[in-house]
Amino acid sequence: MESILYEERGEIVKNRLEEIRKAKGIKQEELASALEVSRQTIGSLENGRYNPSIMLAFKIARFFNMSIEDIFIYEDEN
């Protein structure tokens, strides 16, 4: 399941954070603690209500030992 984080002029950023987190058996609270953010931040990311800073995107990717592009998907519909 992908969440749409950003949409403007046919450009869309989606994420797979919830899918990846659940597949690894990690709770939102555990991920939030590891990333030093609130559980609400993780929930907002997963629901597409929050666009992460580049620093947070890197932290998430490093936590899961993945590239940013494996978690955050940019689509240009133009």
C-alpha positions as CSV (number, residue, x, y, z in Angstrom):
1,M,0.0,0.0,0.0
2,E,1.4,3.4,-1.0
3,S,0.5,6.7,0.5
4,I,0.5,9.9,-1.6
5,L,2.6,12.5,0.2
6,Y,2.7,15.3,-2.3
7,E,0.9,16.1,-5.5
8,E,1.4,19.2,-7.6
9,R,1.3,19.9,-11.4
10,G,1.2,16.2,-12.2
11,E,4.1,15.4,-9.9
12,I,3.4,12.8,-7.1
13,V,5.5,11.5,-4.2
14,K,4.3,8.3,-2.6
15,N,5.7,6.2,0.2
16,R,5.8,2.6,1.2
17,L,6.7,3.3,4.9
18,E,3.7,1.5,6.4
19,E,4.1,-1.6,4.2
20,I,7.9,-1.8,5.0
21,R,7.5,-1.2,8.7
22,K,4.8,-3.9,9.1
23,A,6.7,-6.4,7.0
24,K,9.6,-5.9,9.5
25,G,7.3,-6.3,12.5
26,I,8.1,-2.9,13.8
27,K,5.5,-0.8,15.7
28,Q,5.0,2.9,14.9
29,E,6.3,3.7,18.5
30,E,9.5,1.8,18.0
31,L,10.2,3.4,14.7
32,A,9.5,6.9,16.1
33,S,11.8,6.3,19.0
34,A,14.6,5.1,16.7
35,L,14.2,8.1,14.5
36,E,13.7,10.6,17.4
37,V,10.3,11.8,16.1
38,S,6.8,11.4,17.5
39,R,4.6,8.4,16.8
40,Q,2.2,11.0,15.3
41,T,4.9,11.9,12.8
42,I,5.1,8.3,11.7
43,G,1.3,8.0,11.4
44,S,1.2,11.2,9.4
45,L,3.9,10.0,7.0
46,E,2.1,6.7,6.5
47,N,-1.3,8.4,5.9
48,G,0.2,10.9,3.4
49,R,-0.5,13.9,5.6
50,Y,3.2,14.8,6.1
51,N,6.1,15.3,3.7
52,P,9.4,14.4,5.5
53,S,12.5,16.6,5.4
54,I,15.4,15.2,3.4
55,M,17.2,14.5,6.7
56,L,14.2,12.4,8.0
57,A,13.9,10.6,4.7
58,F,17.6,9.7,4.9
59,K,17.2,8.5,8.6
60,I,14.2,6.3,7.5
61,A,16.2,4.8,4.6
62,R,19.2,4.1,6.8
63,F,17.0,2.6,9.5
64,F,15.7,0.0,7.1
65,N,19.0,-0.3,5.2
66,M,17.3,0.8,2.0
67,S,17.7,3.6,-0.5
68,I,15.4,6.6,-0.3
69,E,13.9,5.6,-3.6
70,D,12.9,2.2,-2.3
71,I,10.7,3.9,0.3
72,F,9.7,7.2,-1.4
73,I,8.5,7.0,-5.0
74,Y,8.5,10.0,-7.3
75,E,6.1,9.9,-10.2
76,D,5.9,12.6,-12.9
77,E,2.6,12.2,-14.7
78,N,3.4,14.7,-17.4
